[in-house]
């Protein structure tokens, strides 16, 4: 395998890991490891690691954040948004795979219902993110922002490697 092919293979594996990590991060253990907290997608950058990882939290901060995340997790388990979204998706798929004319009005109604549920879900995620934000110090927030910026820059570099701009052969 040439150096170029090996590099591209490594980049592809890295891309797959970035796609798989968010899915595995959604399953929040009942007791997260020290320094690792599940929760809102707003605390992740581009599907990357939890933004609180590596941030030194006091015992009091950790306790408050764990309580916020536990409450959010409990609420996620008791509501039906995820199930309702799945049912709407199935109804849309049924409409699109049933022989005969497509009922666009019905599909648009289902899409509007999905959008409403997504908005509710995002509002709850924003609430969790705001509550966590209020627990953190300005220095901790600056550390998180610096990490997010670094991750975004690295993801952009990876994208450029995976999808290079075509070279102009006319020159």
URBEL-V78946 format. One record per backbone hydrogen bond with DSSP energy under -0.5 kcal/mol. CO is the residue of the C=O (numbers start at 1). NH is the residue of the N-H. E is the energy in kcal/mol with one decimal. If there is no record, write none. Layout:
CO/NH/E ; CO/NH/E
This chain:
2/6/-2.7 ; 3/7/-2.5 ; 4/8/-2.5 ; 5/9/-2.4 ; 6/10/-2.4 ; 7/11/-2.5 ; 8/12/-2.3 ; 9/13/-2.4 ; 10/14/-2.3 ; 11/15/-2.4 ; 12/16/-2.3 ; 13/17/-2.5 ; 14/18/-2.1 ; 15/19/-1.4 ; 16/20/-2.2 ; 17/21/-2.8 ; 18/22/-0.7 ; 19/23/-0.6 ; 20/24/-2.0 ; 21/25/-2.2 ; 22/26/-1.0 ; 24/27/-0.8 ; 26/28/-1.2 ; 27/29/-0.5 ; 33/36/-2.7 ; 35/37/-0.5 ; 40/43/-1.7 ; 41/44/-1.7 ; 43/51/-2.0 ; 44/46/-0.6 ; 45/48/-2.0 ; 49/45/-0.5 ; 50/53/-1.3 ; 52/55/-1.9 ; 54/56/-0.5 ; 55/57/-0.6 ; 58/62/-2.9 ; 59/63/-2.4 ; 60/64/-2.3 ; 61/65/-3.0 ; 62/66/-2.7 ; 63/67/-2.0 ; 64/68/-2.3 ; 65/69/-2.8 ; 66/70/-2.5 ; 67/71/-2.5 ; 68/72/-2.3 ; 69/73/-2.6 ; 70/74/-2.8 ; 71/75/-2.4 ; 72/76/-2.4 ; 73/77/-2.0 ; 74/78/-1.4 ; 75/79/-1.5 ; 80/84/-3.4 ; 81/85/-2.8 ; 82/86/-2.0 ; 83/87/-2.4 ; 84/88/-2.4 ; 85/89/-2.4 ; 86/90/-2.4 ; 87/91/-2.2 ; 88/92/-2.3 ; 89/93/-2.6 ; 90/94/-2.7 ; 91/95/-2.1 ; 92/96/-2.2 ; 93/97/-1.4 ; 94/98/-0.9 ; 102/104/-1.4 ; 103/107/-2.2 ; 104/108/-2.8 ; 105/109/-2.2 ; 106/110/-2.3 ; 107/111/-2.7 ; 108/112/-2.2 ; 109/113/-2.0 ; 110/114/-2.4 ; 111/115/-2.5 ; 112/116/-2.1 ; 113/117/-2.2 ; 114/118/-2.6 ; 115/119/-2.3 ; 116/120/-2.1 ; 117/121/-2.4 ; 118/122/-3.0 ; 119/123/-2.3 ; 120/124/-2.0 ; 121/125/-2.3 ; 122/126/-2.7 ; 123/127/-2.1 ; 124/128/-2.2 ; 125/129/-2.7 ; 126/130/-2.7 ; 127/131/-2.3 ; 128/132/-2.4 ; 129/133/-2.7 ; 130/134/-2.1 ; 131/135/-0.6 ; 132/135/-1.4 ; 132/136/-1.2 ; 133/136/-0.6 ; 137/141/-2.4 ; 138/142/-2.2 ; 139/143/-2.2 ; 140/144/-2.3 ; 141/145/-2.6 ; 142/146/-2.5 ; 143/147/-2.2 ; 144/148/-2.7 ; 145/149/-2.4 ; 146/150/-2.2 ; 147/151/-2.7 ; 148/152/-2.7 ; 149/153/-2.4 ; 150/154/-2.4 ; 151/155/-2.8 ; 152/156/-2.2 ; 153/157/-2.1 ; 154/158/-2.5 ; 155/159/-2.5 ; 156/160/-2.3 ; 157/161/-1.9 ; 158/162/-2.8 ; 159/163/-2.7 ; 161/164/-0.5 ; 167/169/-0.8 ; 168/171/-1.0
